[in-house]
């Protein structure tokens, strides 16, 4: 009993985990992670630079893409210290305060990214359903208000998470199964009653990712309904082609995120390697792949990127 009390009085330290391997392999594993981070940071920075400097790209679609790039940059910067710390320096320890700060920013930025993807679905619907009023409906002041609402919603919903976790006592073997901190995992390390926290965590997930996924699905139902009403087959394909990049971004974000949430809640400990891989996929793939997908699919953006690098 005294040992438990002593543990409670000491500062809480969590141990992060990486991919199961021998210590010598960590340096080799760090190479693909470095590669992914370089592509993520460089790709999103280039998109922000191009959209900011080229006035012809000051359109709703590219402004929403800039919002997505800022969010992806934030996620990459938030996860770099712990992931690269493990594989480059074998540094697995993280204090409770640092862990809570990291999980707050991870969940905050993922919530904002979910909102931005919803706004991009709305953008595609307006562009296809009412192209003549597209620029007047999605003007700059309205887009700015949408961005502010997305950030405020994420702040209001996610801000209580670290404060709720801070109140708990941690007296177990605090070994986390990921290379970064997540609310679901830190919560399960507590010795206190976590029922309220678990309910709130599920509520926030349904209110953000769940609600956004439903609204995005309804947006695409309306898009398909509009496209099918177009008489010309060629015009229908052209309209759908403008949604391909956004659909790829949706799949990259929602499939790993929803799968990881389900495993954390209903299959804890059943598929440890799958859980680790999904965790990396949910945080590393979208920031790396989104700039590539949009650069390949958007001719205007691709041409301007090529011009910059040629200069």
C-alpha positions as CSV (number, residue, x, y, z in Angstrom):
1,X,0.0,0.0,0.0
2,X,2.8,2.4,0.9
3,X,4.5,1.7,-2.5
4,X,1.3,2.7,-4.3
5,X,1.1,5.9,-2.3
6,X,4.8,6.7,-3.0
7,X,4.1,6.2,-6.7
8,X,1.2,8.6,-6.6
9,X,3.4,11.2,-4.9
10,X,6.1,11.0,-7.5
11,X,5.9,12.8,-10.9
12,X,4.2,10.5,-13.4
13,X,6.3,9.2,-16.2
14,X,4.9,7.3,-19.2
15,X,6.9,5.0,-21.5
16,X,6.2,5.2,-25.2
17,X,6.5,2.2,-27.5
18,X,7.6,1.9,-31.1
19,X,7.4,-0.9,-33.6
20,X,8.4,-4.2,-32.1
21,X,12.1,-4.7,-33.1
22,X,15.6,-5.0,-31.7
23,X,17.4,-1.8,-30.6
24,X,19.9,-2.0,-33.5
25,X,17.0,-1.8,-36.0
26,X,15.7,1.5,-34.6
27,X,18.1,3.6,-36.7
28,X,17.0,1.8,-39.9
29,X,13.3,2.2,-38.9
30,X,13.9,6.0,-38.4
31,X,14.9,6.4,-42.1
32,X,11.3,6.0,-43.5
33,X,9.9,8.1,-40.7
34,X,12.4,10.9,-41.5
35,X,11.5,10.6,-45.2
36,X,7.7,10.8,-44.4
37,X,8.2,13.9,-42.2
38,X,10.4,15.7,-44.8
39,X,7.8,15.1,-47.5
40,X,4.9,16.2,-45.2
41,X,6.6,19.4,-44.0
42,X,8.0,20.3,-47.5
43,X,4.9,19.4,-49.4
44,X,2.5,21.3,-47.1
45,X,4.8,24.3,-46.9
46,X,5.1,24.4,-50.7
47,X,1.3,24.4,-51.1
48,X,0.9,27.2,-48.5
49,X,3.6,29.3,-50.3
50,X,2.1,28.7,-53.8
51,X,-1.5,29.6,-52.7
52,X,-0.3,32.6,-50.7
53,X,1.8,34.1,-53.5
54,X,-0.3,33.3,-56.5
55,X,-3.4,35.4,-56.6
56,X,-5.0,33.2,-59.3
57,X,-5.3,30.5,-56.6
58,X,-7.2,32.7,-54.2
59,X,-10.3,30.6,-54.8
60,X,-12.4,28.7,-52.2
61,X,-11.0,25.3,-53.1
62,X,-7.4,26.3,-52.7
63,X,-8.1,28.3,-49.5
64,X,-9.6,25.2,-48.0
65,X,-6.6,23.3,-49.2
66,X,-4.4,25.8,-47.4
67,X,-6.4,25.2,-44.2
68,X,-5.8,21.4,-44.6
69,X,-2.1,22.0,-45.2
70,X,-1.8,24.1,-42.0
71,X,-3.5,21.4,-40.0
72,X,-1.3,18.7,-41.5
73,X,1.8,20.7,-40.6
74,X,0.6,21.0,-37.1
75,X,0.0,17.3,-36.7
76,X,3.5,16.5,-38.1
77,X,5.2,19.0,-35.8
78,X,3.3,17.7,-32.8
79,X,4.3,14.1,-33.3
80,X,7.9,14.6,-34.5
81,X,9.5,14.9,-31.0
82,X,8.3,11.6,-29.5
83,X,8.4,9.4,-32.7
84,X,11.9,10.5,-33.8
85,X,13.1,10.6,-30.2
86,X,12.3,6.9,-29.9
87,X,14.0,5.8,-33.1
88,X,16.9,8.1,-33.1
89,X,17.8,8.5,-29.4
90,X,15.9,5.6,-27.8
91,X,14.1,8.2,-25.6
92,X,10.9,6.6,-24.5
93,X,10.1,8.6,-21.3
94,X,7.6,11.4,-21.3
95,X,6.2,13.3,-18.4
96,X,2.5,13.6,-17.6
97,X,2.3,17.3,-18.5
98,X,4.1,16.8,-21.8
99,X,1.9,13.8,-22.6
100,X,-1.3,15.7,-21.9
101,X,-0.1,18.7,-24.0
102,X,0.7,16.4,-26.9
103,X,-2.6,14.5,-26.8
104,X,-4.5,17.7,-26.6
105,X,-2.9,19.1,-29.7
106,X,-3.2,15.8,-31.6
107,X,-6.9,15.5,-30.9
108,X,-7.5,19.2,-31.4
109,X,-5.8,19.2,-34.9
110,X,-7.5,15.9,-35.9
111,X,-10.9,17.5,-35.0
112,X,-10.0,20.6,-37.0
113,X,-8.9,18.4,-40.0
114,X,-12.2,16.6,-39.8
115,X,-14.0,19.9,-39.9
116,X,-11.9,21.2,-42.9
117,X,-12.7,18.0,-44.8
118,X,-16.4,18.6,-44.2
119,X,-16.0,22.2,-45.4
120,X,-14.3,20.9,-48.5
121,X,-17.2,18.5,-49.2
122,X,-19.5,21.5,-48.9
123,X,-17.3,23.4,-51.3
124,X,-17.5,20.6,-53.9
125,X,-21.3,20.4,-53.5
126,X,-21.7,24.2,-54.1
127,X,-19.2,24.1,-57.1
128,X,-21.2,21.3,-58.8
129,X,-24.8,22.1,-57.7
130,X,-24.6,25.9,-58.2
131,X,-21.5,26.9,-60.1
132,X,-22.8,30.3,-61.1
133,X,-23.1,31.5,-57.5
134,X,-20.1,29.5,-56.3
135,X,-17.8,32.6,-55.8
136,X,-20.5,34.7,-54.2
137,X,-21.6,32.0,-51.7
138,X,-18.1,31.0,-50.7
139,X,-16.5,34.5,-50.4
140,X,-13.5,35.2,-48.3
141,X,-15.3,36.6,-45.2
142,X,-17.6,33.5,-45.1
143,X,-14.7,31.1,-45.5
144,X,-12.8,32.9,-42.7
145,X,-15.9,32.5,-40.4
146,X,-16.1,28.8,-41.3
147,X,-12.5,28.4,-40.3
148,X,-12.9,30.2,-37.0
149,X,-16.0,28.1,-36.2
150,X,-14.0,24.9,-36.9
151,X,-11.2,26.0,-34.6
152,X,-13.6,27.1,-31.8
153,X,-15.6,23.9,-32.0
154,X,-12.4,21.8,-31.7
155,X,-11.2,24.0,-28.7
156,X,-14.5,23.8,-26.8
157,X,-14.8,20.0,-27.3
158,X,-11.2,18.9,-26.8
159,X,-10.0,21.4,-24.1
160,X,-11.5,19.5,-21.1
161,X,-9.6,16.3,-22.0
162,X,-6.2,17.1,-20.5
163,X,-7.8,18.6,-17.4
164,X,-10.0,15.5,-16.8
165,X,-6.9,13.3,-17.2
166,X,-4.8,15.5,-14.9
167,X,-7.1,14.8,-11.9
168,X,-6.5,11.0,-12.0
169,X,-4.0,9.0,-10.0
170,X,-1.6,6.9,-12.0
171,X,-0.1,3.9,-10.2
172,X,0.2,1.2,-12.9
173,X,2.9,0.3,-15.3
174,X,2.5,3.3,-17.5
175,X,3.6,1.8,-20.8
176,X,1.7,3.2,-23.8
177,X,1.4,1.2,-27.0
178,X,2.0,4.1,-29.3
179,X,5.0,6.4,-30.0
180,X,2.8,9.4,-28.9
181,X,0.1,10.1,-26.3
182,X,-3.6,9.5,-27.0
183,X,-6.6,10.2,-24.7
184,X,-7.9,6.6,-24.9
185,X,-4.6,5.1,-23.8
186,X,-3.6,7.6,-21.0
187,X,-7.1,7.3,-19.6
188,X,-6.7,3.5,-19.2
189,X,-3.4,4.0,-17.2
190,X,-5.3,5.6,-14.3
191,X,-6.2,3.9,-11.1
192,X,-9.3,6.1,-10.6
193,X,-12.8,5.6,-11.9
194,X,-12.7,6.5,-15.6
195,X,-16.4,6.0,-16.5
196,X,-17.2,9.7,-16.9
197,X,-14.0,10.3,-18.9
198,X,-14.7,7.3,-21.1
199,X,-18.2,8.5,-21.8
200,X,-17.0,12.0,-22.6
201,X,-14.3,10.7,-24.9
202,X,-16.9,8.7,-26.8
203,X,-19.2,11.7,-26.9
204,X,-16.4,13.9,-28.4
205,X,-15.6,11.3,-31.0
206,X,-19.2,11.0,-32.1
207,X,-19.7,14.8,-32.1
208,X,-16.7,15.4,-34.2
209,X,-15.5,12.6,-36.5
210,X,-18.8,10.7,-36.4
211,X,-21.0,13.8,-37.2
212,X,-18.6,15.1,-39.8
213,X,-18.4,11.7,-41.5
214,X,-22.3,11.6,-41.7
215,X,-22.5,15.1,-43.1
216,X,-19.8,14.4,-45.7
217,X,-21.7,11.3,-46.7
218,X,-24.9,13.3,-47.1
219,X,-23.0,15.9,-49.1
220,X,-21.8,13.3,-51.6
221,X,-25.3,11.9,-51.9
222,X,-26.4,15.3,-53.0
223,X,-23.4,15.6,-55.3
224,X,-24.2,12.3,-57.0
225,X,-27.9,13.3,-57.3
226,X,-26.8,16.6,-59.0
227,X,-24.3,14.8,-61.3
228,X,-26.8,12.2,-62.4
229,X,-29.2,15.0,-63.4
230,X,-26.6,16.4,-65.8
231,X,-27.5,15.3,-69.4
232,X,-24.0,15.3,-70.8
233,X,-22.0,12.2,-69.8
234,X,-18.8,14.1,-70.4
235,X,-19.8,16.9,-68.1
236,X,-20.9,14.4,-65.4
237,X,-17.4,12.8,-65.4
238,X,-15.7,16.1,-65.4
239,X,-17.8,17.2,-62.3
240,X,-17.0,13.9,-60.5
241,X,-13.3,14.2,-61.4
242,X,-13.1,17.4,-59.3
243,X,-14.0,15.3,-56.2
244,X,-11.3,12.7,-56.6
245,X,-8.6,14.5,-54.6
246,X,-11.1,15.2,-51.8
247,X,-12.3,11.5,-51.8
248,X,-8.6,10.4,-51.4
249,X,-8.1,12.8,-48.5
250,X,-11.3,11.4,-46.8
251,X,-10.2,7.8,-47.1
252,X,-6.7,8.6,-45.8
253,X,-8.1,10.4,-42.7
254,X,-11.3,8.5,-41.8
255,X,-10.4,4.9,-42.4
256,X,-7.4,4.7,-40.0
257,X,-9.0,7.1,-37.5
258,X,-12.3,5.2,-37.2
259,X,-10.5,1.8,-37.2
260,X,-8.1,2.9,-34.5
261,X,-11.0,4.2,-32.3
262,X,-12.9,0.9,-32.7
263,X,-9.8,-1.2,-31.7
264,X,-9.2,1.0,-28.7
265,X,-12.7,0.6,-27.5
266,X,-13.6,-2.9,-28.4
267,X,-10.5,-4.8,-29.3
268,X,-7.9,-3.6,-26.8
269,X,-4.9,-5.9,-26.8
270,X,-6.3,-8.2,-29.5
271,X,-4.2,-6.8,-32.5
272,X,-1.2,-4.9,-31.0
273,X,0.7,-4.7,-34.3
274,X,-2.4,-3.6,-36.3
275,X,-3.1,-1.0,-33.6
276,X,0.4,0.4,-33.9
277,X,0.3,0.5,-37.7
278,X,-3.2,2.2,-37.7
279,X,-1.9,4.7,-35.2
280,X,1.0,5.6,-37.5
281,X,-1.3,5.6,-40.6
282,X,-3.8,8.0,-39.0
283,X,-1.1,10.6,-38.1
284,X,1.6,10.2,-40.8
285,X,-0.2,9.3,-44.0
286,X,-2.6,12.2,-44.4
287,X,0.0,14.9,-43.9
288,X,2.3,13.1,-46.4
289,X,-0.2,12.1,-49.0
290,X,-2.6,15.1,-49.2
291,X,-0.1,17.5,-50.8
292,X,0.9,14.7,-53.3
293,X,-2.7,13.8,-54.2
294,X,-3.8,17.5,-54.7
295,X,-0.6,18.4,-56.7
296,X,-1.1,15.4,-59.0
297,X,-4.9,16.0,-59.5
298,X,-5.0,19.8,-59.7
299,X,-3.5,21.0,-63.0
300,X,-3.4,24.6,-61.9
301,X,-1.6,23.8,-58.7
302,X,0.8,21.4,-60.4
303,X,1.8,23.9,-63.1
304,X,2.6,26.6,-60.5
305,X,4.6,24.3,-58.4
306,X,6.7,23.3,-61.4
307,X,7.2,26.9,-62.3
308,X,8.5,27.7,-58.8
309,X,11.0,24.8,-58.8
310,X,12.2,25.6,-62.4
311,X,12.9,29.2,-61.3
